[in-house]
Amino acid sequence: MKLSIIVAADRNNAIGKNNELPWRLPADLANFKALTMGKSLILGRKTWDSLGRKPLPGRDHYVITRRVDDLTVEGGDPKQVVGMSSIKEALLCCREEGVEEVFIIGGAEIYHQTIKDVDRIYLSRVDIAVEGADAFFPEIDRNLFQQTMSMRYLKDGDKHTHDWYYQIWDKEGV
């Protein structure tokens, strides 16, 4: 089973402010959708809340939370959402179900706990420094990962608010 992280971060690794993305990049969101469609997602409870407690269509969601019994689904197909008490439990469930690729989609604590275990990182590096950010992606260990692709995208007014780079980082030897 392949384990991947997908994340958008600013120059200082900020990924959020007040439980929201601090930029608007529709092309990045479209890429997120294309990469994760039909896949299983592991996410923390705060990230789940930021999605409006509604599953993204066409994807299974494993929400990591200390209070599994309190997990609420407020729209979409509730069969696509499973509360889990640990990342290890979610990964075991995915393996048992024969899942080919699992995406870690946040938040900060989930990224910090999994970054050394993933095979690939899909990183959208946004050319901005977010003031007052309160969630951060960990540093990528360049002894473990090498950048295998980078593409630059330019802001275009209201649609894409910032320049950004789409990067793929692969674990050495994978």
OpenMM code with the backbone's topology and positions (N, CA, C; nanometers):
from openmm import Vec3, app, unit

residues = "MET LYS LEU SER ILE ILE VAL ALA ALA ASP ARG ASN ASN ALA ILE GLY LYS ASN ASN GLU LEU PRO TRP ARG LEU PRO ALA ASP LEU ALA ASN PHE LYS ALA LEU THR MET GLY LYS SER LEU ILE LEU GLY ARG LYS THR TRP ASP SER LEU GLY ARG LYS PRO LEU PRO GLY ARG ASP HIS TYR VAL ILE THR ARG ARG VAL ASP ASP LEU THR VAL GLU GLY GLY ASP PRO LYS GLN VAL VAL GLY MET SER SER ILE LYS GLU ALA LEU LEU CYS CYS ARG GLU GLU GLY VAL GLU GLU VAL PHE ILE ILE GLY GLY ALA GLU ILE TYR HIS GLN THR ILE LYS ASP VAL ASP ARG ILE TYR LEU SER ARG VAL ASP ILE ALA VAL GLU GLY ALA ASP ALA PHE PHE PRO GLU ILE ASP ARG ASN LEU PHE GLN GLN THR MET SER MET ARG TYR LEU LYS ASP GLY ASP LYS HIS THR HIS ASP TRP TYR TYR GLN ILE TRP ASP LYS GLU GLY VAL".split()
positions = [
    Vec3(0.0840, -0.1171, 0.0000),
    Vec3(0.0000, 0.0000, 0.0000),
    Vec3(0.0889, 0.1239, 0.0000),
    Vec3(0.0580, 0.2167, -0.0902),
    Vec3(0.1328, 0.3411, -0.1001),
    Vec3(0.0714, 0.4436, -0.0054),
    Vec3(0.1578, 0.5151, 0.0683),
    Vec3(0.1133, 0.6168, 0.1613),
    Vec3(0.1689, 0.7512, 0.1163),
    Vec3(0.0793, 0.8465, 0.0912),
    Vec3(0.1178, 0.9778, 0.0384),
    Vec3(0.0604, 1.0889, 0.1245),
    Vec3(0.1333, 1.1994, 0.1276),
    Vec3(0.0836, 1.3227, 0.1877),
    Vec3(0.0494, 1.4170, 0.0739),
    Vec3(-0.0598, 1.4902, 0.0897),
    Vec3(-0.0913, 1.5993, -0.0022),
    Vec3(-0.1163, 1.7226, 0.0836),
    Vec3(-0.0476, 1.8337, 0.0480),
    Vec3(-0.0505, 1.9517, 0.1335),
    Vec3(-0.0198, 2.0767, 0.0518),
    Vec3(-0.0771, 2.1887, 0.0951),
    Vec3(-0.0396, 2.3199, 0.0436),
    Vec3(0.0181, 2.3972, 0.1620),
    Vec3(0.1351, 2.4590, 0.1408),
    Vec3(0.2022, 2.5305, 0.2492),
    Vec3(0.2672, 2.6574, 0.1957),
    Vec3(0.2800, 2.7574, 0.2814),
    Vec3(0.3465, 2.8802, 0.2396),
    Vec3(0.4985, 2.8644, 0.2514),
    Vec3(0.5705, 2.9737, 0.2283),
    Vec3(0.7176, 2.9698, 0.2337),
    Vec3(0.7705, 2.9251, 0.3691),
    Vec3(0.6928, 2.9484, 0.4751),
    Vec3(0.7345, 2.9132, 0.6110),
    Vec3(0.6648, 2.7879, 0.6632),
    Vec3(0.6071, 2.7103, 0.5732),
    Vec3(0.5359, 2.5860, 0.6047),
    Vec3(0.4023, 2.6056, 0.6745),
    Vec3(0.3485, 2.7269, 0.6734),
    Vec3(0.2143, 2.7482, 0.7281),
    Vec3(0.1124, 2.6790, 0.6373),
    Vec3(0.0178, 2.6101, 0.7007),
    Vec3(-0.0863, 2.5408, 0.6239),
    Vec3(-0.2261, 2.5904, 0.6588),
    Vec3(-0.2365, 2.6709, 0.7632),
    Vec3(-0.3690, 2.7171, 0.8002),
    Vec3(-0.3675, 2.8329, 0.8962),
    Vec3(-0.4811, 2.8993, 0.8975),
    Vec3(-0.5039, 3.0101, 0.9902),
    Vec3(-0.6519, 3.0059, 1.0266),
    Vec3(-0.6798, 2.9919, 1.1551),
    Vec3(-0.8190, 2.9830, 1.2018),
    Vec3(-0.8950, 2.8698, 1.1333),
    Vec3(-0.8277, 2.7571, 1.1147),
    Vec3(-0.8859, 2.6352, 1.0560),
    Vec3(-0.9347, 2.6553, 0.9125),
    Vec3(-0.8658, 2.7459, 0.8387),
    Vec3(-0.8973, 2.7694, 0.6979),
    Vec3(-0.7690, 2.7798, 0.6174),
    Vec3(-0.7798, 2.7550, 0.4862),
    Vec3(-0.6671, 2.7787, 0.3966),
    Vec3(-0.6533, 2.9288, 0.3761),
    Vec3(-0.5333, 2.9846, 0.3922),
    Vec3(-0.5174, 3.1301, 0.3799),
    Vec3(-0.4904, 3.1792, 0.2378),
    Vec3(-0.5335, 3.1076, 0.1362),
    Vec3(-0.5155, 3.1485, -0.0028),
    Vec3(-0.6256, 3.0867, -0.0860),
    Vec3(-0.6326, 3.1310, -0.2102),
    Vec3(-0.7337, 3.0790, -0.3029),
    Vec3(-0.6620, 3.0344, -0.4297),
    Vec3(-0.6581, 2.9022, -0.4514),
    Vec3(-0.5901, 2.8451, -0.5679),
    Vec3(-0.6780, 2.7350, -0.6284),
    Vec3(-0.7750, 2.7712, -0.7121),
    Vec3(-0.8648, 2.6700, -0.7696),
    Vec3(-0.7919, 2.5579, -0.8442),
    Vec3(-0.6830, 2.5882, -0.9132),
    Vec3(-0.6102, 2.4828, -0.9854),
    Vec3(-0.5507, 2.3821, -0.8885),
    Vec3(-0.5061, 2.4283, -0.7727),
    Vec3(-0.4529, 2.3371, -0.6716),
    Vec3(-0.5642, 2.2491, -0.6154),
    Vec3(-0.6803, 2.3073, -0.5914),
    Vec3(-0.7929, 2.2274, -0.5426),
    Vec3(-0.8370, 2.1248, -0.6465),
    Vec3(-0.8329, 2.1614, -0.7735),
    Vec3(-0.8668, 2.0664, -0.8808),
    Vec3(-0.7654, 1.9527, -0.8847),
    Vec3(-0.6386, 1.9848, -0.8644),
    Vec3(-0.5351, 1.8817, -0.8598),
    Vec3(-0.5574, 1.7889, -0.7398),
    Vec3(-0.5896, 1.8471, -0.6243),
    Vec3(-0.6212, 1.7680, -0.5059),
    Vec3(-0.7337, 1.6693, -0.5363),
    Vec3(-0.8381, 1.7189, -0.5991),
    Vec3(-0.9522, 1.6331, -0.6327),
    Vec3(-0.9108, 1.5211, -0.7273),
    Vec3(-0.8350, 1.5546, -0.8313),
    Vec3(-0.7936, 1.4537, -0.9297),
    Vec3(-0.7065, 1.3459, -0.8667),
    Vec3(-0.6147, 1.3867, -0.7805),
    Vec3(-0.5232, 1.2896, -0.7185),
    Vec3(-0.5929, 1.2004, -0.6165),
    Vec3(-0.6878, 1.2564, -0.5419),
    Vec3(-0.7481, 1.1814, -0.4311),
    Vec3(-0.8775, 1.1096, -0.4671),
    Vec3(-0.9360, 1.1394, -0.5829),
    Vec3(-1.0629, 1.0772, -0.6201),
    Vec3(-1.0500, 0.9250, -0.6217),
    Vec3(-1.1427, 0.8582, -0.5553),
    Vec3(-1.1436, 0.7126, -0.5495),
    Vec3(-1.0453, 0.6547, -0.4491),
    Vec3(-0.9774, 0.7394, -0.3754),
    Vec3(-0.8766, 0.6947, -0.2786),
    Vec3(-0.9317, 0.7074, -0.1363),
    Vec3(-0.8551, 0.6574, -0.0422),
    Vec3(-0.8875, 0.6715, 0.0994),
    Vec3(-0.8074, 0.7866, 0.1571),
    Vec3(-0.8723, 0.8636, 0.2461),
    Vec3(-0.8106, 0.9800, 0.3070),
    Vec3(-0.8018, 0.9607, 0.4581),
    Vec3(-0.6873, 0.9969, 0.5150),
    Vec3(-0.6733, 1.0012, 0.6603),
    Vec3(-0.6579, 1.1473, 0.6985),
    Vec3(-0.7384, 1.1898, 0.7940),
    Vec3(-0.7376, 1.3294, 0.8352),
    Vec3(-0.7712, 1.3411, 0.9822),
    Vec3(-0.7263, 1.4496, 1.0409),
    Vec3(-0.7575, 1.4772, 1.1799),
    Vec3(-0.8948, 1.5401, 1.1945),
    Vec3(-0.9415, 1.5457, 1.3174),
    Vec3(-1.0744, 1.5978, 1.3453),
    Vec3(-1.0886, 1.7456, 1.3092),
    Vec3(-0.9845, 1.8266, 1.3313),
    Vec3(-0.9938, 1.9686, 1.2956),
    Vec3(-1.0044, 1.9860, 1.1444),
    Vec3(-0.9322, 1.9047, 1.0693),
    Vec3(-0.9438, 1.9098, 0.9227),
    Vec3(-1.0846, 1.8665, 0.8817),
    Vec3(-1.1368, 1.7641, 0.9476),
    Vec3(-1.2739, 1.7199, 0.9221),
    Vec3(-1.3722, 1.8350, 0.9460),
    Vec3(-1.3534, 1.9060, 1.0565),
    Vec3(-1.4397, 2.0205, 1.0860),
    Vec3(-1.4295, 2.1268, 0.9772),
    Vec3(-1.3061, 2.1483, 0.9249),
    Vec3(-1.2873, 2.2513, 0.8216),
    Vec3(-1.3570, 2.2137, 0.6905),
    Vec3(-1.3862, 2.0864, 0.6719),
    Vec3(-1.4615, 2.0402, 0.5542),
    Vec3(-1.6120, 2.0515, 0.5768),
    Vec3(-1.6512, 2.1095, 0.6886),
    Vec3(-1.7936, 2.1219, 0.7195),
    Vec3(-1.8536, 1.9924, 0.7686),
    Vec3(-1.7680, 1.8983, 0.8118),
    Vec3(-1.8105, 1.7650, 0.8584),
    Vec3(-1.8890, 1.6916, 0.7506),
    Vec3(-1.8486, 1.7181, 0.6268),
    Vec3(-1.9144, 1.6576, 0.5106),
    Vec3(-1.8068, 1.5883, 0.4266),
    Vec3(-1.8257, 1.4595, 0.3937),
    Vec3(-1.7230, 1.3895, 0.3165),
    Vec3(-1.7087, 1.4435, 0.1745),
    Vec3(-1.5874, 1.4422, 0.1256),
    Vec3(-1.5615, 1.4764, -0.0141),
    Vec3(-1.6126, 1.3599, -0.0994),
    Vec3(-1.6900, 1.3865, -0.2014),
    Vec3(-1.7484, 1.2781, -0.2821),
    Vec3(-1.6412, 1.1871, -0.3424),
    Vec3(-1.6735, 1.0581, -0.3488),
    Vec3(-1.5870, 0.9614, -0.4167),
    Vec3(-1.4629, 0.9204, -0.3404),
    Vec3(-1.4575, 0.9499, -0.2111),
    Vec3(-1.3412, 0.9159, -0.1293),
    Vec3(-1.3864, 0.8657, 0.0067),
    Vec3(-1.3148, 0.7664, 0.0598),
    Vec3(-1.3409, 0.7197, 0.1958),
    Vec3(-1.2569, 0.8026, 0.2918),
    Vec3(-1.3152, 0.8372, 0.4061),
    Vec3(-1.2515, 0.9250, 0.5040),
    Vec3(-1.2312, 0.8499, 0.6352),
    Vec3(-1.1089, 0.8489, 0.6828),
    Vec3(-1.0755, 0.7939, 0.8137),
    Vec3(-1.0353, 0.9119, 0.9006),
    Vec3(-1.1264, 0.9504, 0.9907),
    Vec3(-1.1060, 1.0693, 1.0734),
    Vec3(-1.0458, 1.0257, 1.2067),
    Vec3(-0.9276, 1.0807, 1.2364),
    Vec3(-0.8583, 1.0473, 1.3600),
    Vec3(-0.9067, 1.1436, 1.4686),
    Vec3(-0.9621, 1.0854, 1.5743),
    Vec3(-1.0180, 1.1663, 1.6827),
    Vec3(-1.0094, 1.0912, 1.8151),
    Vec3(-0.9935, 1.1668, 1.9215),
    Vec3(-0.9913, 1.1063, 2.0548),
    Vec3(-1.1311, 1.0619, 2.0977),
    Vec3(-1.2332, 1.1247, 2.0393),
    Vec3(-1.3713, 1.0944, 2.0776),
    Vec3(-1.4474, 1.0411, 1.9563),
    Vec3(-1.4215, 0.9164, 1.9231),
    Vec3(-1.4813, 0.8529, 1.8054),
    Vec3(-1.6338, 0.8581, 1.8103),
    Vec3(-1.6906, 0.8371, 1.9277),
    Vec3(-1.8366, 0.8335, 1.9401),
    Vec3(-1.9016, 0.9697, 1.9168),
    Vec3(-1.8233, 1.0780, 1.9255),
    Vec3(-1.8776, 1.2123, 1.9059),
    Vec3(-1.8609, 1.2644, 1.7633),
    Vec3(-1.8051, 1.1822, 1.6744),
    Vec3(-1.7823, 1.2254, 1.5363),
    Vec3(-1.9163, 1.2428, 1.4652),
    Vec3(-1.9366, 1.3590, 1.4049),
    Vec3(-2.0629, 1.3848, 1.3360),
    Vec3(-2.0397, 1.4035, 1.1866),
    Vec3(-2.1376, 1.3579, 1.1091),
    Vec3(-2.1392, 1.3747, 0.9642),
    Vec3(-2.2616, 1.4582, 0.9325),
    Vec3(-2.2401, 1.5735, 0.8684),
    Vec3(-2.3497, 1.6687, 0.8474),
    Vec3(-2.3888, 1.6826, 0.7006),
    Vec3(-2.3587, 1.5843, 0.6204),
    Vec3(-2.3964, 1.5876, 0.4800),
    Vec3(-2.3224, 1.4797, 0.4056),
    Vec3(-2.3604, 1.4596, 0.2823),
    Vec3(-2.2946, 1.3572, 0.2018),
    Vec3(-2.3311, 1.2172, 0.2480),
    Vec3(-2.2501, 1.1219, 0.2083),
    Vec3(-2.2742, 0.9815, 0.2401),
    Vec3(-2.2004, 0.9434, 0.3684),
    Vec3(-2.2728, 0.9216, 0.4789),
    Vec3(-2.2064, 0.8883, 0.6046),
    Vec3(-2.1292, 0.7556, 0.6003),
    Vec3(-2.1593, 0.6701, 0.5013),
    Vec3(-2.0849, 0.5437, 0.4890),
    Vec3(-1.9415, 0.5665, 0.4429),
    Vec3(-1.9130, 0.6885, 0.3946),
    Vec3(-1.7775, 0.7220, 0.3503),
    Vec3(-1.6897, 0.7715, 0.4650),
    Vec3(-1.7422, 0.7738, 0.5867),
    Vec3(-1.6702, 0.8313, 0.7005),
    Vec3(-1.6618, 0.7299, 0.8142),
    Vec3(-1.5381, 0.7077, 0.8613),
    Vec3(-1.5153, 0.6189, 0.9739),
    Vec3(-1.4285, 0.6930, 1.0751),
    Vec3(-1.4717, 0.6951, 1.1990),
    Vec3(-1.3906, 0.7531, 1.3052),
    Vec3(-1.2923, 0.6502, 1.3567),
    Vec3(-1.1690, 0.6915, 1.3752),
    Vec3(-1.0634, 0.6037, 1.4249),
    Vec3(-0.9911, 0.6732, 1.5394),
    Vec3(-0.9432, 0.5936, 1.6335),
    Vec3(-0.8733, 0.6522, 1.7481),
    Vec3(-0.7245, 0.6711, 1.7237),
    Vec3(-0.6713, 0.6139, 1.6139),
    Vec3(-0.5281, 0.6298, 1.5859),
    Vec3(-0.5002, 0.6153, 1.4366),
    Vec3(-0.3893, 0.6733, 1.3951),
    Vec3(-0.3454, 0.6598, 1.2562),
    Vec3(-0.3127, 0.5134, 1.2273),
    Vec3(-0.2501, 0.4483, 1.3210),
    Vec3(-0.2143, 0.3064, 1.3049),
    Vec3(-0.3389, 0.2221, 1.2780),
    Vec3(-0.4451, 0.2488, 1.3524),
    Vec3(-0.5710, 0.1765, 1.3331),
    Vec3(-0.6279, 0.2028, 1.1933),
    Vec3(-0.6229, 0.3271, 1.1482),
    Vec3(-0.6745, 0.3619, 1.0157),
    Vec3(-0.5934, 0.2934, 0.9060),
    Vec3(-0.4610, 0.2927, 0.9195),
    Vec3(-0.3756, 0.2277, 0.8195),
    Vec3(-0.4005, 0.0774, 0.8153),
    Vec3(-0.4182, 0.0160, 0.9308),
    Vec3(-0.4473, -0.1271, 0.9370),
    Vec3(-0.5787, -0.1573, 0.8656),
    Vec3(-0.6781, -0.0759, 0.8882),
    Vec3(-0.8081, -0.0924, 0.8227),
    Vec3(-0.7931, -0.0808, 0.6711),
    Vec3(-0.7160, 0.0172, 0.6251),
    Vec3(-0.6937, 0.0345, 0.4813),
    Vec3(-0.6224, -0.0865, 0.4214),
    Vec3(-0.5223, -0.1375, 0.4918),
    Vec3(-0.4511, -0.2572, 0.4427),
    Vec3(-0.5457, -0.3765, 0.4315),
    Vec3(-0.6267, -0.3957, 0.5359),
    Vec3(-0.7217, -0.5077, 0.5373),
    Vec3(-0.8235, -0.4964, 0.4245),
    Vec3(-0.8565, -0.3749, 0.3831),
    Vec3(-0.9524, -0.3533, 0.2749),
    Vec3(-0.8869, -0.3548, 0.1375),
    Vec3(-0.7552, -0.3741, 0.1324),
    Vec3(-0.6843, -0.3824, 0.0053),
    Vec3(-0.6684, -0.2493, -0.0660),
    Vec3(-0.6659, -0.1395, 0.0083),
    Vec3(-0.6514, -0.0066, -0.0502),
    Vec3(-0.5122, 0.0061, -0.1124),
    Vec3(-0.5047, 0.0596, -0.2356),
    Vec3(-0.3761, 0.0730, -0.3049),
    Vec3(-0.2982, 0.1961, -0.2615),
    Vec3(-0.3680, 0.3091, -0.2433),
    Vec3(-0.3009, 0.4324, -0.2024),
    Vec3(-0.3880, 0.5073, -0.1027),
    Vec3(-0.3237, 0.5544, 0.0032),
    Vec3(-0.3894, 0.6327, 0.1069),
    Vec3(-0.3254, 0.7708, 0.1080),
    Vec3(-0.4100, 0.8742, 0.1167),
    Vec3(-0.3609, 1.0113, 0.1247),
    Vec3(-0.3812, 1.0665, 0.2650),
    Vec3(-0.2751, 1.1184, 0.3225),
    Vec3(-0.2820, 1.1950, 0.4464),
    Vec3(-0.3118, 1.3381, 0.4043),
    Vec3(-0.4245, 1.3947, 0.4515),
    Vec3(-0.4626, 1.5285, 0.4049),
    Vec3(-0.4616, 1.6327, 0.5174),
    Vec3(-0.4080, 1.5994, 0.6317),
    Vec3(-0.3950, 1.6988, 0.7384),
    Vec3(-0.4708, 1.6613, 0.8624),
    Vec3(-0.4591, 1.7418, 0.9601),
    Vec3(-0.3868, 1.8655, 0.9695),
    Vec3(-0.2446, 1.8492, 1.0203),
    Vec3(-0.1989, 1.9561, 1.0836),
    Vec3(-0.0592, 1.9663, 1.1236),
    Vec3(-0.0138, 1.8477, 1.2075),
    Vec3(-0.0908, 1.8107, 1.3072),
    Vec3(-0.0497, 1.7012, 1.3962),
    Vec3(-0.0420, 1.5685, 1.3207),
    Vec3(-0.1362, 1.5440, 1.2324),
    Vec3(-0.1364, 1.4200, 1.1531),
    Vec3(-0.0154, 1.4190, 1.0595),
    Vec3(0.0162, 1.5321, 0.9968),
    Vec3(0.1356, 1.5411, 0.9119),
    Vec3(0.2621, 1.5118, 0.9926),
    Vec3(0.2739, 1.5727, 1.1096),
    Vec3(0.3930, 1.5522, 1.1927),
    Vec3(0.4093, 1.4055, 1.2316),
    Vec3(0.2992, 1.3371, 1.2569),
    Vec3(0.3051, 1.1969, 1.2988),
    Vec3(0.3355, 1.1011, 1.1840),
    Vec3(0.3101, 1.1416, 1.0594),
    Vec3(0.3216, 1.0474, 0.9479),
    Vec3(0.4327, 1.0771, 0.8481),
    Vec3(0.4931, 1.1956, 0.8520),
    Vec3(0.5825, 1.2370, 0.7433),
    Vec3(0.6987, 1.1400, 0.7209),
    Vec3(0.7518, 1.0806, 0.8243),
    Vec3(0.8653, 0.9891, 0.8064),
    Vec3(0.8226, 0.8534, 0.7484),
    Vec3(0.6922, 0.8248, 0.7513),
    Vec3(0.6422, 0.6952, 0.7051),
    Vec3(0.5880, 0.6964, 0.5630),
    Vec3(0.5716, 0.8151, 0.5040),
    Vec3(0.5087, 0.8211, 0.3723),
    Vec3(0.6088, 0.7916, 0.2606),
    Vec3(0.5553, 0.7516, 0.1461),
    Vec3(0.6364, 0.7231, 0.0278),
    Vec3(0.6528, 0.8453, -0.0609),
    Vec3(0.5523, 0.9332, -0.0587),
    Vec3(0.5530, 1.0482, -0.1496),
    Vec3(0.4825, 1.1661, -0.0822),
    Vec3(0.5306, 1.2864, -0.1164),
    Vec3(0.4676, 1.4098, -0.0703),
    Vec3(0.4320, 1.4926, -0.1937),
    Vec3(0.3037, 1.5252, -0.2066),
    Vec3(0.2561, 1.6173, -0.3092),
    Vec3(0.2435, 1.7532, -0.2401),
    Vec3(0.3318, 1.8458, -0.2738),
    Vec3(0.3385, 1.9743, -0.2045),
    Vec3(0.3097, 2.0892, -0.3000),
    Vec3(0.2116, 2.1700, -0.2641),
    Vec3(0.1875, 2.2961, -0.3343),
    Vec3(0.2483, 2.4051, -0.2471),
    Vec3(0.3593, 2.4615, -0.2933),
    Vec3(0.4327, 2.5629, -0.2163),
    Vec3(0.3847, 2.7009, -0.2616),
    Vec3(0.3081, 2.7670, -0.1759),
    Vec3(0.2476, 2.8952, -0.2090),
    Vec3(0.3462, 3.0065, -0.1763),
    Vec3(0.3655, 3.0969, -0.2714),
    Vec3(0.4642, 3.2038, -0.2574),
    Vec3(0.4062, 3.3194, -0.1754),
    Vec3(0.3954, 3.2961, -0.0468),
    Vec3(0.3421, 3.3943, 0.0480),
    Vec3(0.3936, 3.3554, 0.1862),
    Vec3(0.3990, 3.4509, 0.2762),
    Vec3(0.4263, 3.4251, 0.4179),
    Vec3(0.3019, 3.4700, 0.4946),
    Vec3(0.2277, 3.3746, 0.5458),
    Vec3(0.1008, 3.4034, 0.6124),
    Vec3(0.1275, 3.4560, 0.7537),
    Vec3(0.0814, 3.5768, 0.7800),
    Vec3(0.0933, 3.6310, 0.9155),
    Vec3(-0.0162, 3.5732, 1.0031),
    Vec3(0.0206, 3.5348, 1.1245),
    Vec3(-0.0772, 3.4826, 1.2188),
    Vec3(-0.1183, 3.3394, 1.1936),
    Vec3(-0.0433, 3.2681, 1.1097),
    Vec3(-0.0765, 3.1267, 1.0847),
    Vec3(-0.0681, 3.0483, 1.2160),
    Vec3(-0.1525, 2.9472, 1.2282),
    Vec3(-0.1531, 2.8693, 1.3518),
    Vec3(-0.1395, 2.7188, 1.3295),
    Vec3(-0.1143, 2.6777, 1.2061),
    Vec3(-0.0918, 2.5361, 1.1756),
    Vec3(0.0221, 2.5279, 1.0742),
    Vec3(0.1153, 2.4349, 1.0977),
    Vec3(0.2363, 2.4276, 1.0158),
    Vec3(0.2676, 2.2847, 0.9744),
    Vec3(0.3180, 2.2720, 0.8525),
    Vec3(0.3673, 2.1455, 0.7986),
    Vec3(0.5115, 2.1272, 0.8467),
    Vec3(0.5518, 2.0040, 0.8780),
    Vec3(0.6902, 1.9833, 0.9220),
    Vec3(0.7895, 2.0030, 0.8069),
    Vec3(0.9144, 2.0286, 0.8416),
    Vec3(1.0202, 2.0374, 0.7409),
    Vec3(1.0351, 1.9025, 0.6712),
    Vec3(1.0596, 1.9051, 0.5416),
    Vec3(1.0854, 1.7825, 0.4671),
    Vec3(1.2316, 1.7467, 0.4874),
    Vec3(1.2561, 1.6269, 0.5344),
    Vec3(1.3923, 1.5790, 0.5578),
    Vec3(1.4541, 1.5422, 0.4228),
    Vec3(1.5491, 1.6227, 0.3793),
    Vec3(1.6115, 1.5996, 0.2485),
    Vec3(1.7061, 1.4792, 0.2480),
    Vec3(1.7307, 1.4209, 0.3634),
    Vec3(1.8035, 1.2943, 0.3688),
    Vec3(1.7105, 1.1765, 0.3412),
    Vec3(1.5795, 1.1980, 0.3573),
    Vec3(1.4798, 1.0937, 0.3313),
    Vec3(1.4109, 1.1103, 0.1967),
    Vec3(1.3889, 1.2359, 0.1561),
    Vec3(1.3112, 1.2642, 0.0355),
    Vec3(1.3924, 1.3459, -0.0643),
    Vec3(1.3646, 1.3211, -0.1914),
    Vec3(1.4225, 1.4050, -0.2959),
    Vec3(1.3095, 1.4595, -0.3830),
    Vec3(1.3268, 1.5838, -0.4243),
    Vec3(1.2262, 1.6460, -0.5105),
    Vec3(1.2426, 1.5881, -0.6507),
    Vec3(1.1341, 1.5301, -0.7039),
    Vec3(1.1402, 1.4664, -0.8352),
    Vec3(1.0650, 1.5445, -0.9425),
    Vec3(0.9885, 1.6480, -0.8980),
    Vec3(0.9169, 1.7298, -0.9948),
    Vec3(0.8852, 1.8651, -0.9329),
    Vec3(0.8893, 1.9701, -1.0161),
    Vec3(0.8469, 2.1030, -0.9729),
    Vec3(0.7919, 2.1783, -1.0941),
    Vec3(0.6734, 2.2364, -1.0777),
    Vec3(0.6115, 2.3172, -1.1826),
    Vec3(0.5664, 2.4482, -1.1203),
    Vec3(0.5910, 2.5593, -1.1891),
    Vec3(0.5538, 2.6901, -1.1372),
    Vec3(0.4216, 2.7356, -1.1979),
    Vec3(0.3376, 2.7943, -1.1136),
    Vec3(0.2106, 2.8520, -1.1555),
    Vec3(0.2078, 2.9977, -1.1114),
    Vec3(0.1545, 3.0843, -1.1956),
    Vec3(0.1508, 3.2272, -1.1656),
    Vec3(0.0108, 3.2711, -1.1253),
    Vec3(0.0055, 3.3684, -1.0347),
    Vec3(-0.1248, 3.4243, -0.9974),
    Vec3(-0.1858, 3.4911, -1.1205),
    Vec3(-0.3165, 3.4954, -1.1215),
    Vec3(-0.3847, 3.5536, -1.2378),
    Vec3(-0.5010, 3.6419, -1.1946),
    Vec3(-0.4767, 3.7241, -1.0957),
    Vec3(-0.5807, 3.8152, -1.0493),
    Vec3(-0.6655, 3.7525, -0.9418),
    Vec3(-0.7969, 3.7559, -0.9594),
    Vec3(-0.8880, 3.7079, -0.8561),
    Vec3(-0.8961, 3.5561, -0.8464),
    Vec3(-0.8762, 3.4862, -0.9568),
    Vec3(-0.8938, 3.3414, -0.9567),
    Vec3(-0.7860, 3.2712, -0.8738),
    Vec3(-0.6605, 3.3002, -0.8984),
    Vec3(-0.5488, 3.2438, -0.8225),
    Vec3(-0.4762, 3.3594, -0.7557),
    Vec3(-0.4818, 3.3621, -0.6238),
    Vec3(-0.4376, 3.4800, -0.5497),
    Vec3(-0.2865, 3.4906, -0.5325),
    Vec3(-0.2124, 3.3830, -0.5591),
    Vec3(-0.0673, 3.3850, -0.5376),
    Vec3(0.0040, 3.2965, -0.6392),
    Vec3(0.1323, 3.3258, -0.6632),
    Vec3(0.2175, 3.2326, -0.7363),
    Vec3(0.2371, 3.1096, -0.6479),
    Vec3(0.2562, 2.9948, -0.7127),
    Vec3(0.2814, 2.8735, -0.6350),
    Vec3(0.3551, 2.7712, -0.7193),
    Vec3(0.4186, 2.6779, -0.6510),
    Vec3(0.4929, 2.5692, -0.7132),
    Vec3(0.4295, 2.4368, -0.6730),
    Vec3(0.4054, 2.3525, -0.7709),
    Vec3(0.3587, 2.2168, -0.7431),
    Vec3(0.4810, 2.1267, -0.7460),
    Vec3(0.5059, 2.0588, -0.6346),
    Vec3(0.6244, 1.9749, -0.6213),
    Vec3(0.5860, 1.8331, -0.5798),
    Vec3(0.6656, 1.7388, -0.6265),
    Vec3(0.6532, 1.6012, -0.5790),
    Vec3(0.7862, 1.5626, -0.5160),
    Vec3(0.7780, 1.5103, -0.3959),
    Vec3(0.8944, 1.4628, -0.3207),
    Vec3(0.8786, 1.3138, -0.2979),
    Vec3(0.9762, 1.2353, -0.3436),
    Vec3(0.9708, 1.0902, -0.3260),
    Vec3(1.0737, 1.0448, -0.2249),
    Vec3(1.0362, 0.9439, -0.1489),
    Vec3(1.1291, 0.8886, -0.0516),
    Vec3(1.2406, 0.8179, -0.1266),
    Vec3(1.3620, 0.8395, -0.0810),
    Vec3(1.4792, 0.7743, -0.1411),
    Vec3(1.4609, 0.6229, -0.1389),
    Vec3(1.4872, 0.5584, -0.2492),
    Vec3(1.4845, 0.4127, -0.2552),
    Vec3(1.3477, 0.3518, -0.2717),
    Vec3(1.2434, 0.4334, -0.2896),
    Vec3(1.1079, 0.3779, -0.3065),
    Vec3(1.0753, 0.3681, -0.4530),
] * unit.nanometer
topology = app.Topology()
chain = topology.addChain("A")
for resn in residues:
    res = topology.addResidue(resn, chain)
    for name in ("N", "CA", "C"):
        topology.addAtom(name, app.Element.getBySymbol(name[0]), res)
